[in-house]
Amino acid sequence: MKAVLELLLLPLRAPMLLVLLLVSLYMGLHWAELTQVVPGSSQAASQFGLVGQMFWPLQCLQAFLVVLVCTMPDLLLRELSQLMSASKALTLVVTLLAVITGGLYLLHLSVFTEILVLAAAVLLARLDLTRLRIVPPPLVMLVCLSLVVLCGIWLGHGLHSGVDHLMQGRFDPVLRSGGGA
C-alpha cells in the first residue's frame, strides 16, 4: 500500500515528470494539428514530405528513439564503440550514417527543435528521479519514460480531436443558418 502511495505521489516529488508529460501532450496536439493541414498546400508538402500515412508511426518512433538515447546513453555508446572498434570500414560506415542522419535532421529544423525539447524534458525527468534516488535499471526506465511520453502524445491527440469535435458541433448550427446573423 505504501509503495502504491509513493508511486502516485511521484509526480509531486519529481515535477519534471509532469513537465515531460506536458511536453509530450503539446507534441501530440501539435502533430494532430499538422495532420489536418490541407494535403494540397505547400505547407503540407514541406511538413510531411514523403511520409503521408506513416506520419504518426514515424513521429512516435522518433519520440521513442529520443527516449531510448536519453535513457540508456552509456549502454548505447558502449555498444557503438565496440562495433566501431571491430574494423575501420565499419567505423567509416557508422560515422557516415551518423553524419547523414544528423544533416537530414538539421535540414528540417522544426523537427530538430522538437527533438531537442523532448530530449531536454527526458533528461530533466531522469535528473529529477536521480535526485530522489530512484534509479531503476535502464530497461525499466526506458519503458516507464516511453510510456509517459507516448501516453502524453496520445492524450494530446485525443484532446485535439475532442476540441475539434466540440468546436465543430458548436459552430455547425451557426454555419447552417447562414453565419449567425
N, C-alpha and C positions, 0 to 999 in steps of 0.2 A: 504494500500500500504506500509506503514511504517512497519507494522508487518511482511509482507512477506519479505521485505528487511532485517529486523533484523533476520528472520529465515534463510535466505540464507547466511547471514554473520556469523551465529552462529559457524560454524566450524573454522572460522578465529579467533573468540573471545575465543572459547574454543577448543584449539588444541588437547586436549586429546580425543575429539570425532573422530578426524582424526586418532589418534593412535588406538583407538578402531576399527575403520573401517579397518585399515591396519592389525591389529592382526587377525581380523576375515577373511580378504581376504587371509592372509597367511594360516590360518587354512583350508579354502576351497581348496587352492592349495595343501596343504599337504594331506588332506583327499582324494582329487582326485588322487593324486599320489599313495596313499595306495590302492585305488580300482583297480589300474592297475597292482598290483603285481600278478605274475602268481599264480593261485589258488593252484597248487600242491606243491609249495615251503614251506619250514619250516617257512620262514619269514611271509608268508601269514597266516599260521595257528596260529602263535603267535600273529599277529596283529588283525586278525578277530575273532579267537576263534570260537564260535558257532554262530556268528552274520550273516554272509553270506549276503543275500539280505537286511537285516534290518540295514546295516551299516549306510547309510545316514540318515534314520529317527531317529535312536538311537543317532547319533552324533549331529543332530540338536536339539533333545530333551535334550541332555546333555547340549548343549550351552544355550538353553532356561532356563533350571533349574539353571545354574550358574548365568544368568542374574536375574532370579527371586530371588535367595537367596541374591545376592549382591544389588538388588534394594529395596527389602522390608524386611530387616532383623528384624526390630523391630516388624512388624506385624506377621511375621512367628514365631519369638521366643515367642511372647506373646501367640499366639495360641498353640504352642507346650507346653509352661509352663502350660497353663490352662488344656490342655489334660493330661499332666503328673501328675498334682495335683489331678486328678479325682480318681485315685486308684494306689496302689503300684504295682499291676500286670501290669497295663498299662505302668507305669514308667519303669518297667523291660523290657517289650516288646519293647518300643521305644528306650531305651538305647541299648539293644541287636541289634536292627535293625541298629542303628547308628554305632555301633562298627563293625558289619559285613560289612556294606556298606563301611565304611572308610578303613577297612582292605583289602577289594577287590580292592579298588582304589589304595591303597599303593602297592599291588602286581603288578599292571600294572602301573609302574612309568611313562611311556611315556604318558599315559592318564592323570595321575595326574599332570604332568608338564603343559600339555595343559590347564587343568582346572585352575591351578594357574595363568598362564599368562593371560587367558581370564578374570578371576576374578579381577586380578590387573588392567587390562585395563578398565573394567567396573567401578571399584571403583574410578579410576583416572578420568574417564569421569564424574562420579557423583560429585566428588570433584571440578572439573573444572566448572561444571554448578552451583554448590552451591556458588563458588567464585563469579560468575556473578549474584548471587541472582535469579537464575532460578530454582525454586523448585516446579515443578508441583506435583499433587497428586501421590502417589506411583503407582497406576494402570496406569496412563498416562505415567509415567517414565518407567515403565516396558514395556509397548507397544512400546514406542519410542526406547529404547535401544535394545529391542529384534529385532525390525525392522532393526536397524543399523547392529547388529551382523549377523542376518540371511541374509540380503542383501549382506553383505561383504562375507559371506561364499558362497552364490550363485554366486557372481561376481568372486570369486576365482576359483570356479569350472568351470565357463564359460570361464575364462581366460585360465585355464589349457586345456580345451577342444579345444579352439581356437588355442593355441600354438601347441598342439598335431596335430591338423588338418593341420596347416600351415607347420609344420616340416615334416609331412608325405607327403604332396603334394610337398614339395621342394625336398625331398630325394627319392621319388618314381622313377623319371626318372633315377637317378644315380643308384639305385638298379636294375632297369630293364636292364640297359646297361651293367651290369656286374661289378659294383664297380667304375665306373668313369675313368677307365684307357684307 
